[in-house]
């Protein structure tokens, strides 16, 4: 009697195993889809200084898909470190964007494959060079020193990036300013002695090539004590 019961128990289990095996045999083979690889900046490269001749720049990147899907991307672009969406579902691996001189831009792309699987790229950035002419900053300029006065300065060319001011601080001191492609202007640090006291001069600011003007936030310190004697801004406008 026990053997019969054992047979009755084993038989249903055997039938269940056969049924499961049959289901396994009927299951379809899973299909593998590949998402796009992580985007890589091609142009401009990350942290690059870009020179443009017009008002646009071309963004290019690389990303591949083993399935051969056509590249589609959401492009984020702007002056914020977390750039906003510039264009959704852009076809291809490049796009033209508007730019202005002296500005830094941030951008990234999110790739979409045919199955709408997204691949996120990092945020890159680049700066647009300022196409300036140092001769725009040569001549007689009005210097506005808030809290003090307006007075004339004669600015002369030293080389393609540098000018000399013959009347810094309205004291007849010569100070040189260096201009760069980022739109920055910097004082070449210099010291002067007046009535037995030595002063150290430093400063930096921005220039406007089209307006032929620039400003420099400067600091004058007592060389012996390190104390700040004056901290102000000089704004130069061509007369």
TAWO-V141393 format. One record per backbone hydrogen bond with DSSP energy under -0.5 kcal/mol. NH is the residue of the N-H (numbers start at 1). CO is the residue of the C=O. E is the energy in kcal/mol with one decimal. If there is no record, write none. Layout:
nh->(NH,NH)
co->(CO,CO)
e->(E,E)
This chain:
nh->(5,6,7,8,9,10,11,12,13,14,15,16,17,18,19,20,21,22,23,24,25,26,27,27,37,40,42,43,47,48,48,50,50,52,57,59,59,60,61,62,68,72,73,74,75,75,76,76,77,78,83,86,87,90,92,95,97,99,102,103,105,106,107,108,110,111,112,113,116,119,121,124,124,126,127,128,129,129,130,131,132,136,137,138,139,141,141,142,143,143,144,144,145,145,146,146,148,149,151,153,155,155,156,156,158,159,162,163,164,165,166,166,168,170,171,173,175,175,177,178,179,180,183,185,186,187,188,189,190,192,194,197,199,200,201,202,204,205,206,207,208,209,212,213,214,215,216,217,218,218,219,220,221,221,222,223,223,226,229,230,232,234,235,235,236,236,237,238,239)
co->(1,2,3,4,5,6,7,8,9,10,11,12,13,14,15,16,17,18,19,20,21,22,23,24,64,62,60,60,125,45,125,48,127,50,97,57,95,43,93,40,65,112,90,110,73,87,74,108,84,106,81,75,75,73,71,59,57,55,128,100,126,78,124,76,74,119,72,117,113,111,109,107,122,105,48,103,50,127,181,129,130,133,134,135,155,139,153,237,141,151,142,235,143,149,144,233,145,145,143,141,139,153,154,164,162,162,159,177,156,175,154,164,173,167,168,168,165,173,163,186,161,184,180,205,178,203,176,187,201,199,197,194,192,221,190,219,217,185,215,183,213,207,208,208,236,206,234,204,216,232,202,230,200,219,227,198,221,222,220,220,218,216,144,233,214,234,142,212,140)
e->(-1.9,-2.2,-2.2,-2.3,-1.7,-2.4,-2.4,-1.0,-1.2,-2.4,-2.2,-2.1,-2.2,-2.2,-2.1,-2.5,-2.5,-2.2,-2.1,-2.3,-2.2,-1.4,-1.0,-0.6,-2.6,-2.1,-2.7,-1.8,-3.3,-1.9,-0.7,-0.6,-3.6,-0.5,-2.5,-0.6,-3.2,-3.3,-2.0,-2.4,-1.8,-0.7,-2.1,-2.3,-0.5,-3.1,-0.5,-3.1,-2.2,-1.9,-0.6,-3.3,-1.9,-3.6,-2.5,-1.9,-2.7,-2.6,-2.1,-1.3,-3.2,-3.4,-2.4,-2.0,-2.1,-2.7,-2.5,-1.6,-2.2,-2.0,-1.6,-3.1,-0.6,-2.1,-2.6,-2.4,-3.7,-0.6,-3.0,-0.6,-1.5,-2.3,-1.8,-1.3,-2.6,-0.5,-2.8,-3.1,-0.5,-3.0,-0.6,-2.6,-0.7,-2.2,-0.6,-0.7,-2.3,-1.2,-1.9,-2.3,-3.1,-0.7,-0.5,-2.1,-2.7,-1.5,-0.5,-2.1,-2.8,-3.3,-1.5,-0.5,-2.7,-1.5,-2.0,-0.9,-2.3,-0.5,-2.5,-3.0,-3.2,-1.9,-1.7,-2.0,-2.3,-2.6,-2.5,-0.8,-1.5,-2.1,-3.0,-1.7,-3.5,-2.6,-2.9,-1.9,-1.7,-2.7,-0.8,-1.8,-3.2,-0.6,-1.1,-1.6,-1.8,-2.5,-2.5,-2.6,-0.8,-2.2,-2.6,-3.0,-2.4,-0.5,-3.0,-3.0,-0.6,-3.1,-3.1,-1.8,-1.3,-2.7,-1.6,-0.5,-3.5,-0.5,-2.0,-1.2,-2.5)
